[in-house]
């Protein structure tokens, strides 16, 4: 367990890549269950009543499915389990870190000029977390696909946009 936490830390600090994780479909499956539970807790904080399970499953499917397609197109499908494990593990950490940030933002007022200073600080923290998460995903894609970091980050941004657009199209804008 300590080794896995150490690997997750190093992934978050861009020191290691998915190739350093064990090839373990069972670990990936367990992390997916944990990710759904953590994301449900985050969704309850974000949206009254939480996000529907379909929305959470969709996000998880996009997190592991889009990289699977990219790896398949690059003839590197054998790297999928470790890549998906790295993405899910770091996603869990980001969701856990986001919980207090989202709680700090609280309910947003209708009029943006009514934002409190603490809401603005927590809002900026959320932006920093998003940028960091895109950098971590970019680093994971860099290692998995053998591309430069900037290409990995660009891919992470593209996948983020695809998930956002498809999520709004399927679930509407208020589903969190």
N, C-alpha and C positions, 0 to 999 in steps of 0.2 A: 504494500500500500504506500509506504514511504517513497519507494522508487517511482510509482505512478505520479504521486504528488510532485516529486522532484522534476519529472519529465514535463508535467503540465506547467510548472513554474518556468522551466527553460523554454517551452513553446511560447509562453506569454511574453517572455523577454527576448524573443527572436533568436535564441541561442541554439536551438535544436529544431529538427524537422520531424515529420511523421515517420520517417524511416527509422527513427530511434525508438519508436513504440513497438511493443510486441504485436505480432500478427495474431489477433485473437478475436474471432467473430463473437465469442461469448462475452468478452469485455465490451465490445462495441454494443451488443444487445443490452447489456446491463447499464451502460452509460446512456443509451437511448431512453430507457425507462426513467433513470434519474433525471435526465434532461426534461422529459415530459412533466415530471412532478415539480421540478424547479420552475419551469416556464409557466405552469399552471399557477403557482404561487405568485409569480411576477404579474401574470395576467389579472389575477384577483386584485392586486394592488393597483394596476393600471385602469381596469374597467370594472365597474360595478357588476358583480356576478361572474366576472372572469370571461375569458374567451372560450368559445365552444371547443370541445375536444377536436372537432374537425379542423379548426384553425391551427391548433397546436400540432396535430399530426401533419398538416400541410407544411408548416414551417420546418418541422423535422425532416420531412421527405425532401424538401427543397435543399436543406442543409447538406444532406448526404447524396441526393439524387443528381443535382447539377454537377458536382465534382465527379461523380461516376460517369456522367456523359462526357465531360472534358477528358477524363483519363482514358475512356474508351476511344475517343477520337484521336488521342495521341498514342494509341497502342500501348498504354500503360495501365490497363485495367487491374493488373495484379497488385497495384499499389493502393487500391480503393479502401480496403479494410483499415489499413493504418492511417490513411488520409482522413477517412470518415471518423475514426476514433479520435484523431487529433482535433478535428473540427468540433465534434460533440463535446469532448472533454473541456476544451477552451470555452466553448459556448456556455457550458454549465457555470464555469467560473465567472464569466461576464454577466450571466443572469443573476448570480448570487451577489456580485458587486453592484449590479443595477438596482437591486431591491431597495437599499436605503436611499439611493439617489432618487428613484421614482417616488418613494415615500416623501422625500424632502420637497420634491416639486409639488406634490399634492394635486388637488383639483385646479385646473386652469380656469381663470375667469374668462367670461365672454369677450371682454375688452382687454387686449394685450397691455394697455397702459396701466392696468390695475394689478399687474404682476408685482408681487412683493420682491424685495431685494434678495431674500433667501431663495425664492423660486427661481430668480434669474441665475443665482450662483449654482443651484442644483441643475438648472437647465444647461448651463455651460459645462458642468461636470458630465452630464449625459452626452453632450457633443464630443467631449474628450474621450469618453468611453467608446463611443461609436468609431471614432477615428482610430483608436488603439485596436479595437476589434477588427477593423478592416485591415490594419497593418499586420496583425497576427494571422488572419486568414490569408493575406497576400503572401506572407512568409511560408505558410503551410503549402500553398499552391506552388510557390517558387521551388520548394524542395520536391514536391510530388511530380511536377511536370517538367522540372529541369529548365525553368525559364528565369530571367532576371526578376529581382524583387518588384520592380515597377510594373512588370507584366502580371505578376501574381496579384498585386494590389488592384490593378485595373480589372482583373478577372473577379476579384472579391467585390469590387464596386458594381460591376455588371451583374453578378449574381444577386447582390443586395437589391438592385433596381428591378430585376426580373421578379424576385420574390415579392417585392412591394407592389408592383403593378398587378401581378397575378392574384395576390392576396386581396387587393382592393376589388378587383374584378369578380372574384369568387365569393368574398365574404363582406364586402362593403368597407367603407372607410372607418367605421366606428367599432370594428371588432378587435382592435388592439394589436 
